[in-house]
């Protein structure tokens, strides 16, 4: 059974800092890995999708990497802003189903 | 424009009273999913439809049912809601299921009183 772990569970940083969120998974036979953002009481917003054959994806200040063999992904956020405050979830997909981590709650202080 | 739309955003129901949550999509995606998310927890897949084929997760309670009358709409029926069913319910779609990006709605927050 696939298990997805996100560390740390919560992170607080001052504005402008670069940061890394971590995601690990136990079954490396995945089709893709997706990073989401969730604001309190809201649904999930897709940030980046990395196919199993890819090593990284970039969108603006976000960069996600995937090391499938070691079961790890990182989400790098450059020059963090207070508007980045949210919960970030990673999900791995296999056979049409996504398994999520519990998320990292990020607070960026002005 | 919203591509996966869930209604209502907030739903209050009485203990034991059947309730239906709805989801519609404008993406024409083949796959639609229902997830349950409790506070500070990961979303948990309840079931999904690949076209008309229904796929139930092994640990989804019988109290939860789903209908997909056409490509655009999918419903989550909770036959007899209990206090433990209070949660955020998330609908998602993807084009083919595997290897393709999932798009989520804004969720329906269910309260059971």
HADDOCK unambig.tbl for C-alpha pairs under 7 A between the chains (distance, minus, plus):
assign (segid A and resid 31 and name CA) (segid B and resid 98 and name CA) 6.33 0.50 0.50
assign (segid A and resid 31 and name CA) (segid B and resid 99 and name CA) 5.09 0.50 0.50
assign (segid A and resid 32 and name CA) (segid B and resid 99 and name CA) 5.58 0.50 0.50
assign (segid A and resid 42 and name CA) (segid B and resid 106 and name CA) 5.31 0.50 0.50
assign (segid A and resid 42 and name CA) (segid B and resid 107 and name CA) 6.33 0.50 0.50
assign (segid A and resid 43 and name CA) (segid B and resid 90 and name CA) 6.75 0.50 0.50
assign (segid A and resid 43 and name CA) (segid B and resid 104 and name CA) 6.39 0.50 0.50
assign (segid A and resid 43 and name CA) (segid B and resid 105 and name CA) 5.69 0.50 0.50
assign (segid A and resid 43 and name CA) (segid B and resid 106 and name CA) 3.84 0.50 0.50
assign (segid A and resid 43 and name CA) (segid B and resid 107 and name CA) 5.10 0.50 0.50
assign (segid A and resid 44 and name CA) (segid B and resid 104 and name CA) 5.61 0.50 0.50
assign (segid A and resid 44 and name CA) (segid B and resid 106 and name CA) 6.90 0.50 0.50
assign (segid A and resid 45 and name CA) (segid B and resid 104 and name CA) 6.74 0.50 0.50
assign (segid A and resid 46 and name CA) (segid B and resid 103 and name CA) 6.76 0.50 0.50
assign (segid A and resid 49 and name CA) (segid B and resid 101 and name CA) 6.53 0.50 0.50
assign (segid A and resid 51 and name CA) (segid B and resid 99 and name CA) 6.53 0.50 0.50
assign (segid A and resid 93 and name CA) (segid B and resid 98 and name CA) 6.71 0.50 0.50
assign (segid A and resid 94 and name CA) (segid B and resid 98 and name CA) 6.23 0.50 0.50
assign (segid A and resid 95 and name CA) (segid B and resid 98 and name CA) 5.77 0.50 0.50
assign (segid A and resid 96 and name CA) (segid B and resid 97 and name CA) 4.22 0.50 0.50
assign (segid A and resid 96 and name CA) (segid B and resid 98 and name CA) 4.48 0.50 0.50
assign (segid A and resid 100 and name CA) (segid B and resid 42 and name CA) 5.62 0.50 0.50
assign (segid A and resid 100 and name CA) (segid B and resid 43 and name CA) 6.37 0.50 0.50
assign (segid A and resid 101 and name CA) (segid B and resid 42 and name CA) 5.58 0.50 0.50
assign (segid A and resid 102 and name CA) (segid B and resid 40 and name CA) 6.97 0.50 0.50
assign (segid A and resid 102 and name CA) (segid B and resid 41 and name CA) 5.13 0.50 0.50
assign (segid A and resid 102 and name CA) (segid B and resid 42 and name CA) 4.27 0.50 0.50
assign (segid A and resid 103 and name CA) (segid B and resid 42 and name CA) 6.90 0.50 0.50
